[in-house]
Amino acid sequence: MKKKTIAMIFIGIVIIAISAFPRAIEVCNGNFIFGFDQGKHWLAAKSMVVDHALPLIGDEVGGGGGFFQGPGWYYTQAIPFLLFQGNPYGQLVLMFIIGIATVGCSYIIFSSRFGYSAGFFISFLVALSPAISIQSRFSWPPFVIPFITIFYIDALYKIVKGEMRSWFTIFFLLGCMANFEIATAATLGVATCLALFVLRKVTVRSIGFGLLGFAIPLLPLLAFDIRHQFLNARGIWHMITTTSAGNGTAALAKIWEAHVLTFSVNLFGAFPIFSFKNIFILLCIASSILLFFDKRVSKTHKLFITGLIFIPCIIFLELLFYTSTLWEWWLLELPIFYIVLVGLLSSYIFSKRLVGKIIIIILYAYVFSKTVPYVLETWKKDYPDYGGTQKIKGKTEAVEAIFQDAKGQPFGVLVFTPPVYTYPYDYLFWWIGTKKYKYVPYTEKRGLFYLLIEPDPEKPWSYKGWLETVIQDGTIISTRQLPSGFIIEKRMAQ
């Protein structure tokens, strides 16, 4: 028994090491995306840690609906902000840790639930998944969803087994998801209720557990809503009631086609299967049929597999009623569903004598052999990538260039950026100025001031309109373009 435990620990360490390789590119080169969202979220962390302002809401979402996500992502960001003393690199380290933890937790949880072979296959696929591994390479709130989904699926299994108190756990996790991507929490929440109803796992008591669990992670958001005449509730209701199904069969066909494409990308992006998608689907269908007709497989296991299949289907049907653009990050929980399903089917086939073992070993060896060259090529291409104006090195060098040119003189800075909002630059001028130069520039056209221009790749001339309308003032002293593509204009107010 002791030898088996040591062996499983060793295998777990190997899987985690494998998972680190495709996730560690930006951790190693220190050059990561620091754009609109990353700057905004790091400013929120700064507001909490430095200014001691605790938010009740997170990002505004909902398009025309106008409502907010929970503030959980801001509180999460405050941890690396504090540990890394404001260095944006802390964002990236957090995402890397979450990615590795997703692999490690999938190995531990599913090994304990379904056996070591299932735990191995599931965590191995999570480690190699292109769609999941890339989420560790830059900071963004929806990328926490796969980690939470591991625990959600474990709670789902417990409910199928008859542990009705796990209703609290599963809806607590859905409430947590609403702090990172509210669309995911909403669609998965509805699908969960319907699936558990079909599986006959609903009682009055379980509903009470679920409501309590869901409310706890959203208490700050609920407090905000009560204080602001139920702004969020009205926004959500507005979005739901203003969504139409379109006109005629042509519109419905277009919606169907767009949704099928998005769900297909989501499904196949979860696996490093590359060129044999049709064979992959056929193998999954054949394995599912064998499992459901196998009398030696428990009813609980079959119901759980049914839930894993049923929930993504419900989410697809739900979103057919949503006629606007369907964003892929609303579906980031589904790759975990697909991987757990495939991992359990793989474990089932692996248990079928020598033939089953040979089939699965060949399949996973092939997947690994195709993944390694792909990851190596990614390292070769992305590790030296400077990133122009989009990554932290280019932005930091531009900020440093302005400070150095000013040579200790008081100065101001105005920024042009295609997203309009200047969050990443606001943060970098504050952080670098405070930490290194003991000075934070003002944002007015007075005295010596600089214009930092991030040209729009699609409309590289667009900043000229900004110069002619918003700026106008000041005598141009110098203009230069950095290797990153940033343009710095030095002016003196008249």
Secondary structure, 3 states (H helix, E strand, C coil): CHHHHHHHHHHHHHHHHHHHHHHCHHHHHCCCECCHHHHHHHHHHHHHHCCCCCCCCCCEECHHHCEECCCHHHHHHHHHHHHCCCCCHHHHHHHHHHHHHHHHHHHHHHHHHHCHHHHHHHHHHHHHCHHHHHHHCCCCHHHHHHHHHHHHHHHHHHHHHCCCCHHHHHHHHHHHHCCCCHHHHHHHHHHHHHHHHHCCCCCHHHHHHHHHHHHHHHHHHHHHHHHCCCHHHHHHHHHHHCCCCCCHHHHHHHHHHHHHHHHHHHHHCCCCCCCCHHHHHHHHHHHHHHHHHCCCCCHHHHHHHHHHHHHHHHHHHHHCCCCCCCCHHHHCCHHHHHHHHHHHHHHHHHCCHHHHHHHHHHHHHHHHHHHHHHHHHHHHHHCCCCCCCCEHHHHHHHHHHHHHHHCCCCCEEEEECCCCCCHHHHHHHHHHHHHHHCCCCECCCCCEEEEEECCCCCCCCCHHHHHHHHHCCCEEEEEEECCCCCEEEEEECC
